[in-house]
């Protein structure tokens, strides 16, 4: 009977250790899950920021093209104006 009581006590101790380790593992899994959620949120924020940068770069590129086209038109208008002014003769 003493042997059975001793075995039961050791089994109880072993189960307590197992439960303690399970709690520890569960805590670690929860921490990993929390960290993964935070990384996902951060990744989404980075992705959104990258999209905003892409949009700004595209807008800047479009603006540069528009500026180049306007400059080209201004050169044409300046040449036309110079030609028209050249047609006037000043009386001396």
Backbone bond lengths (Angstrom), bond angles and torsions (degrees), N, CA, C in turn:
res aa  C-N    CA-C-N  psi(-1)  N-CA   C-N-CA  omega(-1)  CA-C   N-CA-C  phi
1 X - - - 1.434 - - 1.519 110.74 -
2 X 1.338 116.34 -38.63 1.460 118.89 177.24 1.506 110.82 -61.34
3 X 1.322 115.54 -38.84 1.465 120.21 -179.77 1.532 110.03 -63.23
4 X 1.284 117.85 -43.20 1.460 122.03 178.85 1.518 111.41 -64.08
5 X 1.330 116.32 -40.39 1.460 120.27 178.34 1.512 110.35 -66.37
6 X 1.321 116.18 -40.07 1.461 120.85 178.48 1.532 110.98 -64.79
7 X 1.309 116.09 -42.99 1.465 121.05 178.58 1.535 110.59 -64.76
8 X 1.295 116.17 -39.74 1.464 120.33 178.78 1.524 110.18 -64.72
9 X 1.325 117.11 -40.04 1.461 121.20 179.38 1.531 109.87 -66.21
10 X 1.345 116.95 -42.28 1.478 120.14 177.81 1.521 110.99 -64.90
11 X 1.324 116.49 -39.07 1.468 120.41 177.59 1.526 110.51 -63.48
12 X 1.309 115.61 -40.58 1.464 120.28 178.76 1.523 110.12 -64.03
13 X 1.341 116.20 -42.99 1.464 120.06 177.83 1.524 111.13 -63.19
14 X 1.336 116.27 -42.07 1.469 120.71 -179.93 1.530 109.95 -63.88
15 X 1.309 116.98 -42.77 1.468 120.81 178.56 1.522 110.81 -64.45
16 X 1.311 117.47 -37.63 1.468 121.05 177.43 1.521 110.38 -63.64
17 X 1.340 116.14 -42.98 1.468 119.99 177.36 1.524 110.93 -62.90
18 X 1.323 115.90 -42.46 1.470 120.43 179.44 1.525 109.97 -62.11
19 X 1.314 116.97 -44.88 1.465 120.62 179.28 1.525 111.20 -62.71
20 X 1.313 116.28 -39.55 1.465 120.18 178.21 1.530 110.55 -63.10
21 X 1.319 115.98 -42.89 1.469 120.33 178.88 1.528 111.24 -67.43
22 X 1.327 116.60 -37.03 1.470 120.29 177.04 1.524 109.84 -63.42
23 X 1.337 116.86 -42.62 1.467 120.25 177.38 1.529 110.91 -61.19
24 X 1.328 115.82 -41.54 1.462 120.67 179.31 1.528 110.86 -62.97
25 X 1.324 116.06 -45.51 1.468 120.53 179.10 1.525 110.19 -64.75
26 X 1.319 117.37 -41.20 1.466 120.63 179.06 1.527 110.52 -61.93
27 X 1.326 117.20 -40.42 1.463 120.97 177.36 1.521 110.67 -63.34
28 X 1.323 116.66 -43.36 1.464 120.60 178.99 1.526 111.32 -64.28
29 X 1.314 117.06 -41.09 1.467 121.12 177.98 1.524 109.74 -62.92
30 X 1.324 117.18 -41.31 1.464 120.83 178.25 1.525 110.82 -63.64
31 X 1.336 116.77 -41.55 1.462 120.18 177.63 1.527 111.22 -63.53
32 X 1.314 116.51 -40.90 1.472 120.85 178.05 1.520 110.10 -63.91
33 X 1.322 116.90 -43.03 1.465 120.64 179.36 1.524 111.08 -63.13
34 X 1.325 116.61 -41.31 1.471 121.05 178.55 1.529 110.07 -63.74
35 X 1.335 115.82 -45.19 1.468 119.84 179.12 1.526 110.78 -62.63
36 X 1.319 117.10 -39.34 1.465 120.51 179.04 1.529 110.65 -64.45
37 X 1.323 116.97 -40.28 1.466 120.64 177.27 1.527 110.89 -63.48
38 X 1.327 116.14 -42.38 1.460 120.01 179.01 1.526 110.78 -64.82
39 X 1.321 116.81 -40.33 1.467 120.20 178.54 1.519 110.50 -65.73
40 X 1.323 116.53 -38.33 1.464 120.01 177.76 1.521 110.56 -63.54
41 X 1.319 116.46 -43.79 1.470 120.39 179.07 1.524 110.26 -63.05
42 X 1.330 116.44 -42.93 1.462 120.54 179.42 1.521 110.63 -64.50
43 X 1.326 116.42 -41.48 1.463 120.59 178.47 1.527 110.79 -62.22
44 X 1.324 116.29 -39.85 1.470 119.65 177.38 1.526 110.85 -64.21
45 X 1.327 116.85 -40.64 1.468 120.31 178.25 1.528 110.54 -63.77
46 X 1.328 116.38 -42.97 1.468 120.57 179.04 1.517 110.04 -63.33
47 X 1.320 116.16 -42.33 1.460 120.43 178.91 1.529 110.96 -61.36
48 X 1.328 116.18 -43.00 1.460 120.34 177.78 1.518 111.74 -63.36
49 X 1.334 116.32 -41.13 1.464 120.52 178.23 1.520 110.91 -64.54
50 X 1.320 116.50 -40.58 1.470 120.61 178.34 1.538 109.99 -63.03
51 X 1.321 117.06 -38.39 1.461 120.36 178.41 1.525 110.31 -66.05
52 X 1.336 116.97 -40.16 1.461 119.98 177.63 1.523 110.60 -63.90
53 X 1.323 117.14 -40.68 1.466 120.79 178.04 1.519 109.59 -63.08
54 X 1.324 116.97 -43.75 1.465 121.23 178.48 1.529 110.23 -59.00
55 X 1.324 116.80 -42.88 1.467 120.72 179.37 1.526 111.21 -63.54
56 X 1.331 116.55 -43.46 1.464 120.54 -179.69 1.529 110.02 -64.38
57 X 1.327 116.96 -42.06 1.468 120.61 178.34 1.526 110.09 -62.41
58 X 1.313 117.46 -41.39 1.466 121.00 179.22 1.529 110.33 -64.93
59 X 1.320 117.32 -43.23 1.462 120.63 178.43 1.527 110.77 -63.63
60 X 1.326 116.45 -40.88 1.463 120.97 178.71 1.521 110.45 -63.69
61 X 1.318 116.02 -42.14 1.464 120.65 178.29 1.523 110.82 -62.87
62 X 1.320 116.67 -44.05 1.465 120.50 178.03 1.526 110.55 -62.07
63 X 1.329 116.90 -42.19 1.460 120.79 178.46 1.519 111.59 -63.27
64 X 1.318 117.04 -39.46 1.465 120.70 178.44 1.522 110.67 -64.53
65 X 1.330 117.01 -40.64 1.468 119.92 177.55 1.525 110.95 -64.41
66 X 1.321 116.34 -42.58 1.464 120.10 178.54 1.529 110.68 -63.10
67 X 1.329 116.48 -41.05 1.468 120.00 178.22 1.520 111.13 -63.76
68 X 1.326 116.78 -41.46 1.465 120.66 178.99 1.524 110.43 -64.15
69 X 1.332 117.27 -41.15 1.466 120.63 178.13 1.530 110.97 -65.18
70 X 1.330 116.57 -41.88 1.463 120.20 179.16 1.522 110.42 -64.72
71 X 1.315 117.78 -40.64 1.464 121.38 178.56 1.524 110.34 -63.36
72 X 1.322 115.93 -40.56 1.462 120.16 178.30 1.533 110.70 -63.62
73 X 1.319 117.12 -42.29 1.467 120.68 177.51 1.522 110.65 -64.30
74 X 1.340 117.21 -39.18 1.463 120.69 179.22 1.535 110.65 -63.98
75 X 1.323 117.66 -38.66 1.465 120.46 177.12 1.519 109.53 -61.59
76 X 1.327 115.81 -44.85 1.474 119.81 178.26 1.516 111.63 -61.23
77 X 1.328 117.52 -43.40 1.467 121.18 179.59 1.531 110.79 -66.38
78 X 1.326 116.85 -39.19 1.468 120.09 178.87 1.523 110.25 -64.59
79 X 1.316 117.46 -40.48 1.471 120.86 177.75 1.520 110.57 -64.76
80 X 1.333 116.17 -41.87 1.468 120.09 178.53 1.518 110.38 -65.10
81 X 1.312 118.40 -42.19 1.453 122.43 177.92 1.529 110.43 -62.46
82 X 1.299 116.83 -43.24 1.468 120.64 178.46 1.529 110.14 -61.55
83 X 1.310 117.05 -41.77 1.466 120.68 178.71 1.525 110.77 -63.72
84 X 1.333 116.54 -43.61 1.460 120.28 -179.35 1.528 111.28 -66.42
85 X 1.317 117.01 -42.29 1.465 120.08 179.03 1.516 109.52 -65.14
86 X 1.303 118.00 -33.43 1.453 121.81 179.01 1.515 112.91 -65.02
87 X 1.320 117.19 -19.33 1.456 120.21 180.00 1.534 111.89 -78.09
88 X 1.313 118.00 -20.20 1.440 120.63 178.50 1.537 109.16 -77.03
89 X 1.294 114.80 141.73 1.466 120.20 177.00 1.520 106.97 -115.55
90 X 1.281 115.54 133.93 1.441 120.37 178.63 1.525 108.80 -89.30
91 X 1.316 116.48 135.34 1.468 120.10 177.50 1.519 108.30 -79.22
92 X 1.282 114.25 134.41 1.460 117.84 -178.74 1.501 111.22 -104.08
